[in-house]
Amino acid sequence: MVRIVDRYLLKEVVLNWLGTTLLLWLIVLGNRLASYLAQAAAGDLPGRTVFALLGLKSVTYLDALLPFSLYLGVLLALGRLYKDSEMAALSACGVGPAQLYRPLLSLGVLVAAGLTWLSLVVVPHANAAAYRLVASAKQSTSLALVAPGRFQEALGGDLIYYVEKVSADRRQMTDIFAEDRQDGRLDIISAARGHQRIDPSTGDRYLVLQNGYRYEGFPGDPGYRVMRFQTQGILIEPTKPVVRMDLDASPTAKLWHGSRPAQIAELQWRLSIPLAALVLVVLAVPLSRTTPRQGRYGRLFAAVLVFIIYYNLLGSARVWVQHGDLPPAVGMWWVHGLALALGGLLLYGRNPLRRRRRMVS
């Protein structure tokens, strides 16, 4: 009997979980694909990298979606059982919260194990590969996709340039403006015309400006130098692309030995993803309680609201740890503890009321 009930519950939950995951994943990927296509149409991203970048990002989206989709899968599965009065029949046969949690937490542990691998190993590698892909794509198209009349970036954002007109062969340009940042110094450059040149010995690409002015100085310092030049070269595409990565691409081992608050916050966030899957399973069981009159989705709005509050608190705790406002020992763990306490209150806080009603009757 026990094994039959466990298999039945797991079947219902897994089907709802997989369907919800696929639906949410396709929605997120569709939105991201539209964003990448818009960037490609604007010349900010080469078209050949769109689907490669989308494939890398799809892995990171799974890491964020799986806890929520598992939560919804449990809610929808148990909600249907309550709606069809199957849960009342199971309760009459002696199936209580402990019997419900046994298969659900077993599934939750498996999902959490997969999420641990995703969050600690796969997602950082995917993010790093995405950063390298974007940097390489921007490097290879920094001048090939020069769009006249638009500000564009190069060298990881250290160089911003504007070209009024570009010849048909993409080599000759007129009315050029550039802002170059080097070691805190800000250089403003303007030129009447220019062209691109590749150094044959290194392969570096330069923007060669002609007949212009260069203003050198530090922001806030009135002592600027003004120079007029006939020919001026600006490095715009080095042989090795400039790759700038955020902490979400740092290896977990590096974060584990890091002492900066930002590193600690990132590590705790990665560990919180699989832990959140287990916490949400605990919350889903009492939040799925409905009556046949309420329907399958009777408590869904309240459950989604609980999830939003839970994840917003996790995000706030992450920022507080990152800024040093919370000690690492407290970190994000108090949010999980608060959610588990809420789950226990919802689960067992109803039993005394039931006993009281029975005594009155």
Secondary structure by P-SEA (a helix, b strand, c coil): caaaaaaaaaaaaaaaaaaaaaaaaaaaaaaaaaaaaaaaaaccccccaaaaaaaaaaaaaaaacaaaaaaaaaaaaaaaaaaaaaaaaaaaaccccccccaaaaaaaaaaaaaaaaaacccaaaaaaaaaaaaaaaaaacccccccccbbbbcccccccccccccccccccccbbbbbbbcccbbbbbbbccccccccccccbbbbccccbbbbbbcccccbbbbbbbcbbbbbccccccccccccccccaaaaaacccaaaaaaaaaaaaaaaaaaaaaaaaaaaaccccccccccaaaaaaaaaaaaaaaaaaaaaaaaaccccccccaaaaaaaaaaaaaaaaccaaaaaaaaaaac
